[in-house]
Amino acid sequence: MTNPIRTTGYHYDELEIGMSFKTRARTVTEPDLIGFCNLTWMTESLFTDLSHAREGAATLGRVIPGVMVYAMAEGLLTYAMEGTGLAFLHADFSVKGPTHVGDTIHVEVEVIEMRPTSKPGRGLVRSRNRVLNADGVECIVYEPLRMLRMRG
């Protein structure tokens, strides 16, 4: 077997500054929006009132909360930290443009900073995560700082 199935995410010592990868894609649906708004009580008219949404940019479709797009991006990245992620410590976050129901998003990740912690067996990794729609337009850019396990 030349390509065994990976069962863990990236360990700190498997990464290097400049390394990049792309996640799978996911289409944002109307039920996603409804479920998220109900779960979080994010009941702003912009997201829950279809007549209000039509008054705005009707030709573009229903707007998705930026924090929902971020949460979906983190879900798309889960495989990259499975069993190796220890902590999410900080993030700089910018919404670059709207995401709408029906948009398909993916995340492009670039490792931009790394350093070991004072405690053995772990390190800190900062990445630049760009959430893009199917047209390649940036929706969100965020730079999380995470603690990851080292191998062994």
ZAMARGU-4260 file (C-alpha; in steps of 0.2 Angstrom, whole numbers, plus 5000, padded with zeros to 4 digits):
<rodrens>
0) 5000/5000/5000 | 5008/5016/4994 | 4996/5029/5001 | 4989/5023/5018 | 4973/5032/5024
5) 4978/5045/5036 | 4970/5043/5053 | 4977/5059/5062 | 4979/5077/5058 | 4996/5086/5055
10) 5008/5085/5069 | 5018/5100/5073 | 5034/5093/5066 | 5026/5088/5050 | 5023/5106/5046
15) 5034/5120/5040 | 5032/5138/5036 | 5026/5141/5019 | 5017/5124/5018 | 4999/5125/5011
20) 4984/5114/5008 | 4966/5116/5002 | 4951/5108/5010 | 4936/5099/5002 | 4922/5111/4997
25) 4905/5113/5005 | 4889/5121/4998 | 4880/5132/5011 | 4861/5128/5011 | 4845/5136/5017
30) 4843/5123/5030 | 4861/5126/5036 | 4856/5145/5038 | 4840/5141/5047 | 4848/5128/5059
35) 4863/5140/5063 | 4851/5155/5067 | 4840/5144/5078 | 4855/5136/5087 | 4864/5152/5091
40) 4848/5164/5092 | 4856/5175/5079 | 4839/5181/5074 | 4844/5197/5065 | 4831/5201/5052
45) 4845/5201/5039 | 4847/5182/5041 | 4829/5177/5046 | 4817/5188/5037 | 4815/5184/5019
50) 4806/5200/5015 | 4820/5210/5023 | 4833/5201/5014 | 4824/5205/4997 | 4825/5223/5001
55) 4844/5222/5001 | 4853/5213/4987 | 4840/5202/4981 | 4849/5196/4966 | 4863/5190/4976
60) 4853/5179/4988 | 4851/5176/5006 | 4866/5182/5016 | 4875/5170/5028 | 4882/5177/5045
65) 4901/5178/5044 | 4903/5168/5060 | 4893/5154/5052 | 4905/5154/5037 | 4920/5154/5050
70) 4912/5139/5059 | 4910/5130/5043 | 4928/5133/5038 | 4934/5126/5055 | 4923/5111/5051
75) 4931/5109/5034 | 4948/5109/5043 | 4944/5096/5057 | 4953/5082/5048 | 4969/5092/5048
80) 4969/5092/5067 | 4961/5076/5071 | 4970/5069/5086 | 4984/5082/5085 | 4976/5098/5090
85) 4977/5103/5108 | 4971/5121/5109 | 4964/5135/5099 | 4972/5150/5106 | 4968/5166/5096
90) 4963/5172/5079 | 4963/5188/5069 | 4947/5188/5058 | 4941/5198/5043 | 4926/5197/5033
95) 4931/5201/5015 | 4914/5199/5006 | 4897/5191/5008 | 4893/5173/5008 | 4876/5168/5001
100) 4865/5153/5002 | 4870/5142/4988 | 4888/5147/4988 | 4901/5133/4989 | 4916/5137/5000
105) 4933/5129/5004 | 4948/5134/5014 | 4965/5137/5008 | 4978/5136/5022 | 4996/5142/5023
110) 5007/5140/5038 | 5014/5157/5042 | 5022/5155/5059 | 5029/5141/5070 | 5037/5139/5087
115) 5039/5125/5100 | 5031/5128/5117 | 5041/5128/5133 | 5033/5111/5137 | 5040/5097/5127
120) 5030/5088/5114 | 5020/5102/5108 | 5021/5118/5097 | 5012/5133/5091 | 5006/5135/5073
125) 4999/5151/5065 | 4991/5149/5048 | 4982/5161/5036 | 4966/5153/5032 | 4957/5160/5016
130) 4939/5155/5014 | 4935/5156/4996 | 4919/5153/4986 | 4918/5143/4970 | 4922/5158/4960
135) 4938/5160/4970 | 4932/5176/4979 | 4938/5178/4997 | 4924/5178/5009 | 4934/5177/5025
140) 4952/5178/5030 | 4958/5173/5047 | 4974/5168/5056 | 4972/5156/5070 | 4985/5151/5082
145) 4984/5133/5088 | 4994/5122/5099 | 4998/5105/5091 | 5006/5089/5097 | 5023/5084/5091
150) 5026/5066/5085 | 5031/5053/5098
</rodrens>
